[in-house]
């Protein structure tokens, strides 16, 4: 029996005369890491934007926890338990790491304007609870050393982790990671693989990821969906998808081209 947390049903979206996504369907099961791969322009980030409510599908629909997402405005998506990071980091650079993470708690705010202005006991209790949740995430991602640092002064790799931390502060059921290894070196990518595995296994959060680094994809993904030109090419385990002829052709050219590359590589190794 399917235990899908999120389902895409025959999604299509057209921008003018361009069909960016064409009849894409998939289920993301609870407790798995599901990854979208494909060359640039394949439609992966467009699918993310459809889930986030930034775009509206031309055809098809998305369900999350059994709820149709068509009527959910973008600002309400986080309140349903969906959090997202972006390929281009979207943080408040002139605020500290702690302040950025506290912003991630806004979806759980239960106090009103007057309570905030007069800092009532209820507001004080809510602030303490928010700080406790944020400190838990800081400890989880080993960000203690950077807690009070301005984001603008942090290395790029640390900022990537901070953005993921802010998403975790919303306490999501589904975490959307848009190219989490983009711009990272090999060591930082290995660390990212570790965090993603712990987010799934320790926190019990379902992860939907767009990623180009096939090493990271293979390490953390339970299932992979490969896209090309807005359509589904293949779906299965990382090994199954990477060996699929259509996926190889989309990434490297025709099968004959790949065979030629392999022959040339073999000649270089054994002249």
NORQUI-V953525 format. One record per backbone hydrogen bond with DSSP energy under -0.5 kcal/mol. NH is the residue of the N-H (numbers start at 1). CO is the residue of the C=O. If there is no record, write none. Layout:
{{NH,CO} {NH,CO}}
This chain:
{{5,28} {6,28} {7,63} {8,26} {9,7} {9,61} {10,8} {11,24} {12,59} {13,21} {15,18} {16,14} {18,15} {19,17} {20,13} {20,18} {21,13} {22,230} {23,21} {24,11} {26,8} {28,6} {29,27} {30,3} {32,29} {34,32} {34,207} {35,223} {36,209} {37,35} {37,225} {42,39} {47,43} {48,44} {49,45} {50,46} {51,47} {52,48} {53,50} {54,49} {55,49} {58,12} {59,12} {61,9} {63,7} {64,67} {65,5} {67,64} {69,62} {72,69} {73,71} {76,73} {77,73} {77,74} {80,76} {80,77} {81,78} {82,77} {83,174} {85,176} {89,87} {91,89} {93,91} {95,92} {97,146} {97,149} {98,147} {100,96} {101,97} {102,98} {103,99} {104,100} {104,101} {105,102} {106,103} {108,105} {109,106} {116,112} {117,113} {118,114} {119,116} {120,115} {124,120} {125,121} {126,122} {127,123} {128,124} {129,125} {130,126} {131,127} {132,128} {133,129} {134,130} {135,131} {136,132} {137,133} {138,134} {139,135} {140,136} {141,137} {142,139} {143,138} {146,143} {147,143} {147,144} {149,146} {151,95} {152,93} {153,150} {154,151} {159,155} {160,156} {161,157} {162,158} {163,159} {164,160} {165,161} {166,162} {167,163} {168,164} {169,165} {170,167} {171,168} {173,81} {174,81} {175,206} {176,83} {176,174} {177,175} {177,208} {178,176} {179,177} {179,210} {182,179} {184,181} {189,185} {190,186} {191,187} {192,188} {193,189} {194,190} {195,191} {196,192} {197,193} {198,194} {199,195} {200,196} {201,197} {202,198} {203,198} {204,200} {205,199} {206,173} {207,32} {208,175} {209,34} {210,177} {211,36} {214,212} {217,213} {218,214} {219,215} {220,216} {221,217} {222,33} {223,33} {224,236} {225,35} {226,234} {227,37} {228,231} {230,42} {231,228} {233,226} {234,226} {236,224} {241,237} {242,238} {243,239} {244,241} {248,244} {249,245} {250,246} {251,247} {252,248} {253,249} {258,254} {259,255} {260,256} {261,257} {262,258} {263,259} {264,260} {265,261} {266,262} {267,263} {268,264} {269,265} {270,266}}
